[in-house]
Amino acid sequence: MTHFSMIAAMDDKNGIGKEGEIPWHLKQDLHRFSLVTKGNIVIMGRKTWESLPENRRPLPERVNIVVTHDAAYSLPTGVEKSKSLEEALERAAEIMKEKEIPKVFVIGGGQIYEEGIKSEHCKDLWITRVKGNFGCDAFFPEIPTEFQKIADSDHFKEPSPNGEIPFHFEIWRKER
């Protein structure tokens, strides 16, 4: 099994999604997500896959692995399917060797994050902290104490229909 990172944006209550969508649109966050994950493997649950805009599925310039218990679930050619996070990580390790891909990122959703954060193989968390409570119904788990914050960015604001949304970026690493 291979080491992996998780990347997520969350509000003050660790909310990551509402009714199958991200309840904010932050260009800088999307740009950071793209920069960090491009050229790597991304693992996501079926709901996260379905929440991606159709014109962005699969995420370009990345190997996409979707975790679903539905063996009959249809995915486009080139998108890998796994029945568990563990199976997805085993497949990711094979792909990393075959294609010389450097990293694996778990990109959501709540159930996959919950399982992933408990894994001994989860080493880094790339977090966007979005100020406010967005009434989310999907959540990122509490960050365990063995993770330490190693980077914290400046604070930014972006306009939204309901006023400016403040946010900043963090990186957490599991103490070895």
C-alpha positions, 0 to 999 in steps of 0.5 A, a space after each residue: 500500500 502507498 502513502 497518500 495525502 488528502 485535499 479538502 476545503 471546509 467551513 468553520 464546522 468542517 462542512 465540505 458539501 451541501 446537497 451534493 455540491 460545494 456550497 462556495 466557489 473560490 477560484 484560488 482554491 480551485 486553482 490550488 487544487 488543480 496545481 496540487 493534484 495535476 499529474 497525480 492520482 486522485 481517489 474519490 467516492 462515487 458521490 464526489 465523482 457525480 458532483 463534478 461537472 460533466 465537462 470536468 469528468 474525468 479530472 484532466 491530467 490525473 489518473 481518476 479512481 472512483 470508489 463504489 460498492 456498485 459493481 455495475 456502476 458505469 465509468 468512462 474508459 480510462 477511469 479506474 473503479 475500486 470497491 474500497 479505499 484500500 483496494 483503490 490505494 493498492 491499485 494506485 500503488 501499481 499505477 504509480 510504478 507503471 506510469 511513474 506518477 509521484 503522488 496519490 490524493 484522496 479528494 472526497 467525500 465525507 465517507 472516504 475522508 473518514 476512512 482515509 484519515 484513520 489510515 496509517 498511510 495518510 501522511 498529509 492534509 491539504 486544507 482550505 479553511 473557508 470562514 463561515 457556516 454554510 449549512 453543509 450536510 457532508 463533513 471532513 472528520 476532526 483532524 487527529 492530534 498526530 497531525 501537526 500544521 506545517 504551513 499556513 497561508 495568508 488570508 484571502 477573500 473572494 466575492 460571492 453573491 452573498 458578500 466576500 468569502 474569507 479563506 486561507 490554506 493549511 498543510 498538515 503532516 502526520 508526525 512519524 
